[in-house]
Amino acid sequence: MYDAAVLKRCTNCGESYPSTPEHFGQVRPGQVRPRCRNCERAKNREYDRNNDRSHRDAKRRKLESGLRVSIHDKR
């Protein structure tokens, strides 16, 4: 399915790695991502720094736990 002898170039950093999921990750079985794992990690870290999810996550956890807010509480 994957040929480690075939090199693929990362679209972000330009480095060449073997075209395997170990270096690029998988989109679907048999297909690898266009960016290497290092560039994907850096992209995800940057996104996490710029997008604080703590408030949204806390709200989601409260709703999943069964907490219901009445009209009185909203006021």
N, CA, C and O atoms as a Maestro MAE file, in Angstrom:
{
 s_m_m2io_version
 :::
 2.0.0
}

f_m_ct {
 s_m_title
 :::
 protein
 m_atom[300] {
  # First column is atom index #
  i_m_mmod_type
  r_m_x_coord
  r_m_y_coord
  r_m_z_coord
  i_m_residue_number
  s_m_chain_name
  s_m_pdb_residue_name
  s_m_pdb_atom_name
  i_m_atomic_number
  :::
  1 25 0.828 -1.188 0.000 1 A "MET " " N  " 7
  2 3 0.000 0.000 0.000 1 A "MET " " CA " 6
  3 2 0.875 1.255 0.000 1 A "MET " " C  " 6
  4 15 0.698 2.132 -0.846 1 A "MET " " O  " 8
  5 25 1.816 1.346 0.941 2 A "TYR " " N  " 7
  6 3 2.727 2.487 0.990 2 A "TYR " " CA " 6
  7 2 4.102 2.026 0.547 2 A "TYR " " C  " 6
  8 15 4.531 0.920 0.874 2 A "TYR " " O  " 8
  9 25 4.778 2.865 -0.185 3 A "ASP " " N  " 7
  10 3 6.121 2.541 -0.638 3 A "ASP " " CA " 6
  11 2 7.099 3.494 0.040 3 A "ASP " " C  " 6
  12 15 7.158 4.677 -0.295 3 A "ASP " " O  " 8
  13 25 7.859 2.974 0.989 4 A "ALA " " N  " 7
  14 3 8.789 3.813 1.748 4 A "ALA " " CA " 6
  15 2 9.929 4.322 0.879 4 A "ALA " " C  " 6
  16 15 10.620 5.268 1.259 4 A "ALA " " O  " 8
  17 25 10.135 3.708 -0.285 5 A "ALA " " N  " 7
  18 3 11.204 4.155 -1.177 5 A "ALA " " CA " 6
  19 2 10.810 5.437 -1.911 5 A "ALA " " C  " 6
  20 15 11.676 6.163 -2.400 5 A "ALA " " O  " 8
  21 25 9.516 5.714 -1.990 6 A "VAL " " N  " 7
  22 3 9.040 6.917 -2.677 6 A "VAL " " CA " 6
  23 2 9.100 8.086 -1.695 6 A "VAL " " C  " 6
  24 15 8.530 8.016 -0.606 6 A "VAL " " O  " 8
  25 25 9.787 9.157 -2.080 7 A "LEU " " N  " 7
  26 3 9.887 10.333 -1.229 7 A "LEU " " CA " 6
  27 2 8.786 11.324 -1.597 7 A "LEU " " C  " 6
  28 15 8.423 11.472 -2.764 7 A "LEU " " O  " 8
  29 25 8.271 11.988 -0.588 8 A "LYS " " N  " 7
  30 3 7.251 13.012 -0.787 8 A "LYS " " CA " 6
  31 2 7.738 14.291 -0.120 8 A "LYS " " C  " 6
  32 15 8.325 14.250 0.961 8 A "LYS " " O  " 8
  33 25 7.493 15.422 -0.765 9 A "ARG " " N  " 7
  34 3 7.929 16.713 -0.249 9 A "ARG " " CA " 6
  35 2 6.773 17.369 0.503 9 A "ARG " " C  " 6
  36 15 5.650 17.428 0.003 9 A "ARG " " O  " 8
  37 25 7.055 17.856 1.699 10 A "CYS " " N  " 7
  38 3 6.070 18.567 2.510 10 A "CYS " " CA " 6
  39 2 5.737 19.887 1.811 10 A "CYS " " C  " 6
  40 15 6.634 20.600 1.363 10 A "CYS " " O  " 8
  41 25 4.445 20.208 1.720 11 A "THR " " N  " 7
  42 3 4.043 21.442 1.046 11 A "THR " " CA " 6
  43 2 4.347 22.677 1.875 11 A "THR " " C  " 6
  44 15 4.350 23.787 1.345 11 A "THR " " O  " 8
  45 25 4.603 22.507 3.166 12 A "ASN " " N  " 7
  46 3 4.858 23.650 4.032 12 A "ASN " " CA " 6
  47 2 6.355 23.942 4.178 12 A "ASN " " C  " 6
  48 15 6.805 25.048 3.877 12 A "ASN " " O  " 8
  49 25 7.111 22.969 4.631 13 A "CYS " " N  " 7
  50 3 8.539 23.201 4.896 13 A "CYS " " CA " 6
  51 2 9.434 22.811 3.734 13 A "CYS " " C  " 6
  52 15 10.574 23.270 3.662 13 A "CYS " " O  " 8
  53 25 8.954 21.983 2.830 14 A "GLY " " N  " 7
  54 3 9.735 21.589 1.666 14 A "GLY " " CA " 6
  55 2 10.674 20.425 1.886 14 A "GLY " " C  " 6
  56 15 11.384 20.033 0.960 14 A "GLY " " O  " 8
  57 25 10.702 19.853 3.095 15 A "GLU " " N  " 7
  58 3 11.550 18.695 3.375 15 A "GLU " " CA " 6
  59 2 10.969 17.457 2.697 15 A "GLU " " C  " 6
  60 15 9.755 17.341 2.535 15 A "GLU " " O  " 8
  61 25 11.844 16.535 2.304 16 A "SER " " N  " 7
  62 3 11.419 15.283 1.687 16 A "SER " " CA " 6
  63 2 11.503 14.157 2.706 16 A "SER " " C  " 6
  64 15 12.508 14.005 3.401 16 A "SER " " O  " 8
  65 25 10.436 13.371 2.785 17 A "TYR " " N  " 7
  66 3 10.351 12.224 3.688 17 A "TYR " " CA " 6
  67 2 9.756 11.054 2.912 17 A "TYR " " C  " 6
  68 15 9.136 11.252 1.867 17 A "TYR " " O  " 8
  69 25 9.944 9.821 3.425 18 A "PRO " " N  " 7
  70 3 9.261 8.695 2.796 18 A "PRO " " CA " 6
  71 2 7.741 8.893 2.861 18 A "PRO " " C  " 6
  72 15 7.216 9.384 3.860 18 A "PRO " " O  " 8
  73 25 7.066 8.520 1.826 19 A "SER " " N  " 7
  74 3 5.615 8.736 1.720 19 A "SER " " CA " 6
  75 2 4.869 7.669 2.519 19 A "SER " " C  " 6
  76 15 4.248 6.775 1.945 19 A "SER " " O  " 8
  77 25 4.936 7.770 3.850 20 A "THR " " N  " 7
  78 3 4.286 6.820 4.741 20 A "THR " " CA " 6
  79 2 3.510 7.589 5.810 20 A "THR " " C  " 6
  80 15 3.801 8.758 6.064 20 A "THR " " O  " 8
  81 25 2.519 6.938 6.443 21 A "PRO " " N  " 7
  82 3 1.757 7.612 7.511 21 A "PRO " " CA " 6
  83 2 2.619 8.015 8.706 21 A "PRO " " C  " 6
  84 15 2.250 8.929 9.443 21 A "PRO " " O  " 8
  85 25 3.757 7.355 8.913 22 A "GLU " " N  " 7
  86 3 4.635 7.718 10.024 22 A "GLU " " CA " 6
  87 2 5.195 9.123 9.856 22 A "GLU " " C  " 6
  88 15 5.482 9.793 10.848 22 A "GLU " " O  " 8
  89 25 5.353 9.576 8.629 23 A "HIS " " N  " 7
  90 3 5.917 10.897 8.367 23 A "HIS " " CA " 6
  91 2 4.864 11.938 8.008 23 A "HIS " " C  " 6
  92 15 5.078 13.128 8.238 23 A "HIS " " O  " 8
  93 25 3.731 11.516 7.449 24 A "PHE " " N  " 7
  94 3 2.732 12.473 6.986 24 A "PHE " " CA " 6
  95 2 1.355 12.304 7.615 24 A "PHE " " C  " 6
  96 15 0.536 13.218 7.518 24 A "PHE " " O  " 8
  97 25 1.070 11.191 8.247 25 A "GLY " " N  " 7
  98 3 -0.267 10.943 8.772 25 A "GLY " " CA " 6
  99 2 -1.187 10.511 7.640 25 A "GLY " " C  " 6
  100 15 -0.811 10.570 6.469 25 A "GLY " " O  " 8
  101 25 -2.380 10.081 7.986 26 A "GLN " " N  " 7
  102 3 -3.316 9.587 6.983 26 A "GLN " " CA " 6
  103 2 -4.510 10.508 6.833 26 A "GLN " " C  " 6
  104 15 -5.007 11.060 7.815 26 A "GLN " " O  " 8
  105 25 -4.970 10.672 5.599 27 A "VAL " " N  " 7
  106 3 -6.235 11.335 5.333 27 A "VAL " " CA " 6
  107 2 -7.303 10.256 5.293 27 A "VAL " " C  " 6
  108 15 -8.297 10.322 6.017 27 A "VAL " " O  " 8
  109 25 -7.092 9.274 4.451 28 A "ARG " " N  " 7
  110 3 -7.902 8.064 4.346 28 A "ARG " " CA " 6
  111 2 -6.932 6.901 4.197 28 A "ARG " " C  " 6
  112 15 -5.765 7.119 3.871 28 A "ARG " " O  " 8
  113 25 -7.375 5.693 4.422 29 A "PRO " " N  " 7
  114 3 -6.451 4.575 4.208 29 A "PRO " " CA " 6
  115 2 -5.880 4.603 2.792 29 A "PRO " " C  " 6
  116 15 -6.624 4.643 1.811 29 A "PRO " " O  " 8
  117 25 -4.572 4.582 2.702 30 A "GLY " " N  " 7
  118 3 -3.904 4.607 1.415 30 A "GLY " " CA " 6
  119 2 -3.507 5.997 0.955 30 A "GLY " " C  " 6
  120 15 -2.816 6.125 -0.055 30 A "GLY " " O  " 8
  121 25 -3.916 7.042 1.659 31 A "GLN " " N  " 7
  122 3 -3.571 8.414 1.283 31 A "GLN " " CA " 6
  123 2 -2.901 9.123 2.457 31 A "GLN " " C  " 6
  124 15 -3.299 8.945 3.609 31 A "GLN " " O  " 8
  125 25 -1.895 9.917 2.159 32 A "VAL " " N  " 7
  126 3 -1.197 10.663 3.205 32 A "VAL " " CA " 6
  127 2 -1.471 12.154 3.052 32 A "VAL " " C  " 6
  128 15 -1.848 12.622 1.978 32 A "VAL " " O  " 8
  129 25 -1.276 12.888 4.135 33 A "ARG " " N  " 7
  130 3 -1.517 14.336 4.138 33 A "ARG " " CA " 6
  131 2 -0.455 15.066 3.317 33 A "ARG " " C  " 6
  132 15 0.612 14.511 3.055 33 A "ARG " " O  " 8
  133 25 -0.739 16.302 2.908 34 A "PRO " " N  " 7
  134 3 0.264 17.059 2.142 34 A "PRO " " CA " 6
  135 2 1.378 17.652 3.008 34 A "PRO " " C  " 6
  136 15 2.457 17.949 2.495 34 A "PRO " " O  " 8
  137 25 1.138 17.829 4.314 35 A "ARG " " N  " 7
  138 3 2.148 18.396 5.221 35 A "ARG " " CA " 6
  139 2 2.704 17.298 6.124 35 A "ARG " " C  " 6
  140 15 1.995 16.359 6.488 35 A "ARG " " O  " 8
  141 25 3.978 17.428 6.478 36 A "CYS " " N  " 7
  142 3 4.605 16.446 7.367 36 A "CYS " " CA " 6
  143 2 4.033 16.602 8.781 36 A "CYS " " C  " 6
  144 15 3.383 17.598 9.097 36 A "CYS " " O  " 8
  145 25 4.286 15.613 9.607 37 A "ARG " " N  " 7
  146 3 3.752 15.630 10.972 37 A "ARG " " CA " 6
  147 2 4.287 16.806 11.785 37 A "ARG " " C  " 6
  148 15 3.557 17.374 12.598 37 A "ARG " " O  " 8
  149 25 5.547 17.179 11.579 38 A "ASN " " N  " 7
  150 3 6.111 18.309 12.322 38 A "ASN " " CA " 6
  151 2 5.371 19.597 11.989 38 A "ASN " " C  " 6
  152 15 5.074 20.387 12.885 38 A "ASN " " O  " 8
  153 25 5.074 19.817 10.722 39 A "CYS " " N  " 7
  154 3 4.347 21.034 10.322 39 A "CYS " " CA " 6
  155 2 2.907 20.996 10.831 39 A "CYS " " C  " 6
  156 15 2.362 22.031 11.218 39 A "CYS " " O  " 8
  157 25 2.288 19.821 10.835 40 A "GLU " " N  " 7
  158 3 0.930 19.685 11.366 40 A "GLU " " CA " 6
  159 2 0.907 20.018 12.855 40 A "GLU " " C  " 6
  160 15 0.009 20.719 13.320 40 A "GLU " " O  " 8
  161 25 1.891 19.518 13.607 41 A "ARG " " N  " 7
  162 3 1.968 19.812 15.041 41 A "ARG " " CA " 6
  163 2 2.132 21.309 15.290 41 A "ARG " " C  " 6
  164 15 1.474 21.878 16.160 41 A "ARG " " O  " 8
  165 25 3.017 21.939 14.516 42 A "ALA " " N  " 7
  166 3 3.243 23.379 14.679 42 A "ALA " " CA " 6
  167 2 1.970 24.158 14.354 42 A "ALA " " C  " 6
  168 15 1.641 25.125 15.041 42 A "ALA " " O  " 8
  169 25 1.262 23.745 13.318 43 A "LYS " " N  " 7
  170 3 0.005 24.403 12.935 43 A "LYS " " CA " 6
  171 2 -1.031 24.253 14.048 43 A "LYS " " C  " 6
  172 15 -1.730 25.212 14.376 43 A "LYS " " O  " 8
  173 25 -1.134 23.068 14.625 44 A "ASN " " N  " 7
  174 3 -2.099 22.827 15.701 44 A "ASN " " CA " 6
  175 2 -1.740 23.606 16.966 44 A "ASN " " C  " 6
  176 15 -2.630 24.127 17.639 44 A "ASN " " O  " 8
  177 25 -0.443 23.694 17.301 45 A "ARG " " N  " 7
  178 3 -0.023 24.478 18.467 45 A "ARG " " CA " 6
  179 2 -0.373 25.952 18.284 45 A "ARG " " C  " 6
  180 15 -0.846 26.603 19.216 45 A "ARG " " O  " 8
  181 25 -0.140 26.473 17.082 46 A "GLU " " N  " 7
  182 3 -0.450 27.872 16.800 46 A "GLU " " CA " 6
  183 2 -1.953 28.123 16.904 46 A "GLU " " C  " 6
  184 15 -2.383 29.142 17.445 46 A "GLU " " O  " 8
  185 25 -2.743 27.196 16.388 47 A "TYR " " N  " 7
  186 3 -4.196 27.330 16.470 47 A "TYR " " CA " 6
  187 2 -4.642 27.336 17.933 47 A "TYR " " C  " 6
  188 15 -5.464 28.161 18.334 47 A "TYR " " O  " 8
  189 25 -4.096 26.414 18.724 48 A "ASP " " N  " 7
  190 3 -4.474 26.341 20.141 48 A "ASP " " CA " 6
  191 2 -4.087 27.607 20.895 48 A "ASP " " C  " 6
  192 15 -4.817 28.038 21.788 48 A "ASP " " O  " 8
  193 25 -2.953 28.208 20.551 49 A "ARG " " N  " 7
  194 3 -2.540 29.447 21.195 49 A "ARG " " CA " 6
  195 2 -3.492 30.596 20.876 49 A "ARG " " C  " 6
  196 15 -3.774 31.432 21.734 49 A "ARG " " O  " 8
  197 25 -3.980 30.634 19.652 50 A "ASN " " N  " 7
  198 3 -4.814 31.747 19.207 50 A "ASN " " CA " 6
  199 2 -6.301 31.558 19.471 50 A "ASN " " C  " 6
  200 15 -7.065 32.518 19.358 50 A "ASN " " O  " 8
  201 25 -6.733 30.355 19.818 51 A "ASN " " N  " 7
  202 3 -8.150 30.076 20.005 51 A "ASN " " CA " 6
  203 2 -8.372 29.401 21.346 51 A "ASN " " C  " 6
  204 15 -8.184 28.193 21.489 51 A "ASN " " O  " 8
  205 25 -8.770 30.186 22.314 52 A "ASP " " N  " 7
  206 3 -9.015 29.665 23.659 52 A "ASP " " CA " 6
  207 2 -10.337 28.918 23.672 52 A "ASP " " C  " 6
  208 15 -11.382 29.498 23.377 52 A "ASP " " O  " 8
  209 25 -10.303 27.662 24.006 53 A "ARG " " N  " 7
  210 3 -11.513 26.846 23.994 53 A "ARG " " CA " 6
  211 2 -12.032 26.553 25.394 53 A "ARG " " C  " 6
  212 15 -13.014 25.825 25.541 53 A "ARG " " O  " 8
  213 25 -11.407 27.093 26.408 54 A "SER " " N  " 7
  214 3 -11.760 26.715 27.770 54 A "SER " " CA " 6
  215 2 -13.211 27.059 28.094 54 A "SER " " C  " 6
  216 15 -13.901 26.261 28.729 54 A "SER " " O  " 8
  217 25 -13.686 28.223 27.674 55 A "HIS " " N  " 7
  218 3 -15.064 28.612 27.976 55 A "HIS " " CA " 6
  219 2 -16.052 27.706 27.241 55 A "HIS " " C  " 6
  220 15 -17.037 27.253 27.825 55 A "HIS " " O  " 8
  221 25 -15.789 27.448 25.975 56 A "ARG " " N  " 7
  222 3 -16.688 26.585 25.204 56 A "ARG " " CA " 6
  223 2 -16.694 25.171 25.768 56 A "ARG " " C  " 6
  224 15 -17.750 24.544 25.850 56 A "ARG " " O  " 8
  225 25 -15.532 24.662 26.156 57 A "ASP " " N  " 7
  226 3 -15.465 23.312 26.694 57 A "ASP " " CA " 6
  227 2 -16.200 23.215 28.028 57 A "ASP " " C  " 6
  228 15 -16.881 22.222 28.287 57 A "ASP " " O  " 8
  229 25 -16.071 24.225 28.866 58 A "ALA " " N  " 7
  230 3 -16.767 24.211 30.156 58 A "ALA " " CA " 6
  231 2 -18.277 24.231 29.936 58 A "ALA " " C  " 6
  232 15 -19.004 23.512 30.622 58 A "ALA " " O  " 8
  233 25 -18.755 25.027 29.007 59 A "LYS " " N  " 7
  234 3 -20.182 25.089 28.708 59 A "LYS " " CA " 6
  235 2 -20.678 23.734 28.188 59 A "LYS " " C  " 6
  236 15 -21.746 23.270 28.589 59 A "LYS " " O  " 8
  237 25 -19.912 23.103 27.303 60 A "ARG " " N  " 7
  238 3 -20.299 21.807 26.760 60 A "ARG " " CA " 6
  239 2 -20.355 20.755 27.859 60 A "ARG " " C  " 6
  240 15 -21.287 19.952 27.896 60 A "ARG " " O  " 8
  241 25 -19.368 20.747 28.757 61 A "ARG " " N  " 7
  242 3 -19.363 19.762 29.845 61 A "ARG " " CA " 6
  243 2 -20.570 19.952 30.758 61 A "ARG " " C  " 6
  244 15 -21.162 18.972 31.210 61 A "ARG " " O  " 8
  245 25 -20.940 21.199 31.034 62 A "LYS " " N  " 7
  246 3 -22.102 21.454 31.884 62 A "LYS " " CA " 6
  247 2 -23.369 20.942 31.217 62 A "LYS " " C  " 6
  248 15 -24.203 20.315 31.870 62 A "LYS " " O  " 8
  249 25 -23.520 21.202 29.924 63 A "LEU " " N  " 7
  250 3 -24.713 20.747 29.217 63 A "LEU " " CA " 6
  251 2 -24.765 19.230 29.137 63 A "LEU " " C  " 6
  252 15 -25.843 18.645 29.250 63 A "LEU " " O  " 8
  253 25 -23.623 18.582 28.943 64 A "GLU " " N  " 7
  254 3 -23.588 17.124 28.888 64 A "GLU " " CA " 6
  255 2 -23.888 16.497 30.238 64 A "GLU " " C  " 6
  256 15 -24.396 15.377 30.295 64 A "GLU " " O  " 8
  257 25 -23.588 17.190 31.321 65 A "SER " " N  " 7
  258 3 -23.822 16.626 32.645 65 A "SER " " CA " 6
  259 2 -25.288 16.729 33.061 65 A "SER " " C  " 6
  260 15 -25.672 16.209 34.109 65 A "SER " " O  " 8
  261 25 -26.101 17.388 32.256 66 A "GLY " " N  " 7
  262 3 -27.518 17.464 32.548 66 A "GLY " " CA " 6
  263 2 -27.958 18.771 33.160 66 A "GLY " " C  " 6
  264 15 -29.125 18.905 33.530 66 A "GLY " " O  " 8
  265 25 -27.077 19.733 33.280 67 A "LEU " " N  " 7
  266 3 -27.436 21.022 33.852 67 A "LEU " " CA " 6
  267 2 -28.373 21.756 32.891 67 A "LEU " " C  " 6
  268 15 -28.072 21.898 31.706 67 A "LEU " " O  " 8
  269 25 -29.491 22.213 33.405 68 A "ARG " " N  " 7
  270 3 -30.430 22.984 32.599 68 A "ARG " " CA " 6
  271 2 -30.566 24.359 33.234 68 A "ARG " " C  " 6
  272 15 -30.741 24.472 34.447 68 A "ARG " " O  " 8
  273 25 -30.488 25.392 32.428 69 A "VAL " " N  " 7
  274 3 -30.545 26.754 32.911 69 A "VAL " " CA " 6
  275 2 -31.975 27.268 32.700 69 A "VAL " " C  " 6
  276 15 -32.524 27.201 31.601 69 A "VAL " " O  " 8
  277 25 -32.564 27.787 33.797 70 A "SER " " N  " 7
  278 3 -33.918 28.304 33.700 70 A "SER " " CA " 6
  279 2 -33.896 29.753 33.192 70 A "SER " " C  " 6
  280 15 -32.837 30.377 33.128 70 A "SER " " O  " 8
  281 25 -35.057 30.273 32.838 71 A "ILE " " N  " 7
  282 3 -35.172 31.654 32.389 71 A "ILE " " CA " 6
  283 2 -34.755 32.594 33.511 71 A "ILE " " C  " 6
  284 15 -34.123 33.619 33.255 71 A "ILE " " O  " 8
  285 25 -35.105 32.255 34.761 72 A "HIS " " N  " 7
  286 3 -34.738 33.073 35.906 72 A "HIS " " CA " 6
  287 2 -33.229 33.198 36.024 72 A "HIS " " C  " 6
  288 15 -32.712 34.284 36.286 72 A "HIS " " O  " 8
  289 25 -32.505 32.068 35.829 73 A "ASP " " N  " 7
  290 3 -31.051 32.092 35.918 73 A "ASP " " CA " 6
  291 2 -30.424 32.921 34.789 73 A "ASP " " C  " 6
  292 15 -29.395 33.567 34.988 73 A "ASP " " O  " 8
  293 25 -31.041 32.900 33.622 74 A "LYS " " N  " 7
  294 3 -30.510 33.657 32.503 74 A "LYS " " CA " 6
  295 2 -30.599 35.164 32.750 74 A "LYS " " C  " 6
  296 15 -29.729 35.917 32.313 74 A "LYS " " O  " 8
  297 25 -31.629 35.595 33.438 75 A "ARG " " N  " 7
  298 3 -31.807 37.012 33.744 75 A "ARG " " CA " 6
  299 2 -30.793 37.422 34.762 75 A "ARG " " C  " 6
  300 15 -30.761 38.584 35.168 75 A "ARG " " O  " 8
  :::
 }
 m_bond[299] {
  # First column is bond index #
  i_m_from
  i_m_to
  i_m_order
  :::
  1 1 2 1
  2 2 3 1
  3 3 4 2
  4 3 5 1
  5 5 6 1
  6 6 7 1
  7 7 8 2
  8 7 9 1
  9 9 10 1
  10 10 11 1
  11 11 12 2
  12 11 13 1
  13 13 14 1
  14 14 15 1
  15 15 16 2
  16 15 17 1
  17 17 18 1
  18 18 19 1
  19 19 20 2
  20 19 21 1
  21 21 22 1
  22 22 23 1
  23 23 24 2
  24 23 25 1
  25 25 26 1
  26 26 27 1
  27 27 28 2
  28 27 29 1
  29 29 30 1
  30 30 31 1
  31 31 32 2
  32 31 33 1
  33 33 34 1
  34 34 35 1
  35 35 36 2
  36 35 37 1
  37 37 38 1
  38 38 39 1
  39 39 40 2
  40 39 41 1
  41 41 42 1
  42 42 43 1
  43 43 44 2
  44 43 45 1
  45 45 46 1
  46 46 47 1
  47 47 48 2
  48 47 49 1
  49 49 50 1
  50 50 51 1
  51 51 52 2
  52 51 53 1
  53 53 54 1
  54 54 55 1
  55 55 56 2
  56 55 57 1
  57 57 58 1
  58 58 59 1
  59 59 60 2
  60 59 61 1
  61 61 62 1
  62 62 63 1
  63 63 64 2
  64 63 65 1
  65 65 66 1
  66 66 67 1
  67 67 68 2
  68 67 69 1
  69 69 70 1
  70 70 71 1
  71 71 72 2
  72 71 73 1
  73 73 74 1
  74 74 75 1
  75 75 76 2
  76 75 77 1
  77 77 78 1
  78 78 79 1
  79 79 80 2
  80 79 81 1
  81 81 82 1
  82 82 83 1
  83 83 84 2
  84 83 85 1
  85 85 86 1
  86 86 87 1
  87 87 88 2
  88 87 89 1
  89 89 90 1
  90 90 91 1
  91 91 92 2
  92 91 93 1
  93 93 94 1
  94 94 95 1
  95 95 96 2
  96 95 97 1
  97 97 98 1
  98 98 99 1
  99 99 100 2
  100 99 101 1
  101 101 102 1
  102 102 103 1
  103 103 104 2
  104 103 105 1
  105 105 106 1
  106 106 107 1
  107 107 108 2
  108 107 109 1
  109 109 110 1
  110 110 111 1
  111 111 112 2
  112 111 113 1
  113 113 114 1
  114 114 115 1
  115 115 116 2
  116 115 117 1
  117 117 118 1
  118 118 119 1
  119 119 120 2
  120 119 121 1
  121 121 122 1
  122 122 123 1
  123 123 124 2
  124 123 125 1
  125 125 126 1
  126 126 127 1
  127 127 128 2
  128 127 129 1
  129 129 130 1
  130 130 131 1
  131 131 132 2
  132 131 133 1
  133 133 134 1
  134 134 135 1
  135 135 136 2
  136 135 137 1
  137 137 138 1
  138 138 139 1
  139 139 140 2
  140 139 141 1
  141 141 142 1
  142 142 143 1
  143 143 144 2
  144 143 145 1
  145 145 146 1
  146 146 147 1
  147 147 148 2
  148 147 149 1
  149 149 150 1
  150 150 151 1
  151 151 152 2
  152 151 153 1
  153 153 154 1
  154 154 155 1
  155 155 156 2
  156 155 157 1
  157 157 158 1
  158 158 159 1
  159 159 160 2
  160 159 161 1
  161 161 162 1
  162 162 163 1
  163 163 164 2
  164 163 165 1
  165 165 166 1
  166 166 167 1
  167 167 168 2
  168 167 169 1
  169 169 170 1
  170 170 171 1
  171 171 172 2
  172 171 173 1
  173 173 174 1
  174 174 175 1
  175 175 176 2
  176 175 177 1
  177 177 178 1
  178 178 179 1
  179 179 180 2
  180 179 181 1
  181 181 182 1
  182 182 183 1
  183 183 184 2
  184 183 185 1
  185 185 186 1
  186 186 187 1
  187 187 188 2
  188 187 189 1
  189 189 190 1
  190 190 191 1
  191 191 192 2
  192 191 193 1
  193 193 194 1
  194 194 195 1
  195 195 196 2
  196 195 197 1
  197 197 198 1
  198 198 199 1
  199 199 200 2
  200 199 201 1
  201 201 202 1
  202 202 203 1
  203 203 204 2
  204 203 205 1
  205 205 206 1
  206 206 207 1
  207 207 208 2
  208 207 209 1
  209 209 210 1
  210 210 211 1
  211 211 212 2
  212 211 213 1
  213 213 214 1
  214 214 215 1
  215 215 216 2
  216 215 217 1
  217 217 218 1
  218 218 219 1
  219 219 220 2
  220 219 221 1
  221 221 222 1
  222 222 223 1
  223 223 224 2
  224 223 225 1
  225 225 226 1
  226 226 227 1
  227 227 228 2
  228 227 229 1
  229 229 230 1
  230 230 231 1
  231 231 232 2
  232 231 233 1
  233 233 234 1
  234 234 235 1
  235 235 236 2
  236 235 237 1
  237 237 238 1
  238 238 239 1
  239 239 240 2
  240 239 241 1
  241 241 242 1
  242 242 243 1
  243 243 244 2
  244 243 245 1
  245 245 246 1
  246 246 247 1
  247 247 248 2
  248 247 249 1
  249 249 250 1
  250 250 251 1
  251 251 252 2
  252 251 253 1
  253 253 254 1
  254 254 255 1
  255 255 256 2
  256 255 257 1
  257 257 258 1
  258 258 259 1
  259 259 260 2
  260 259 261 1
  261 261 262 1
  262 262 263 1
  263 263 264 2
  264 263 265 1
  265 265 266 1
  266 266 267 1
  267 267 268 2
  268 267 269 1
  269 269 270 1
  270 270 271 1
  271 271 272 2
  272 271 273 1
  273 273 274 1
  274 274 275 1
  275 275 276 2
  276 275 277 1
  277 277 278 1
  278 278 279 1
  279 279 280 2
  280 279 281 1
  281 281 282 1
  282 282 283 1
  283 283 284 2
  284 283 285 1
  285 285 286 1
  286 286 287 1
  287 287 288 2
  288 287 289 1
  289 289 290 1
  290 290 291 1
  291 291 292 2
  292 291 293 1
  293 293 294 1
  294 294 295 1
  295 295 296 2
  296 295 297 1
  297 297 298 1
  298 298 299 1
  299 299 300 2
  :::
 }
}
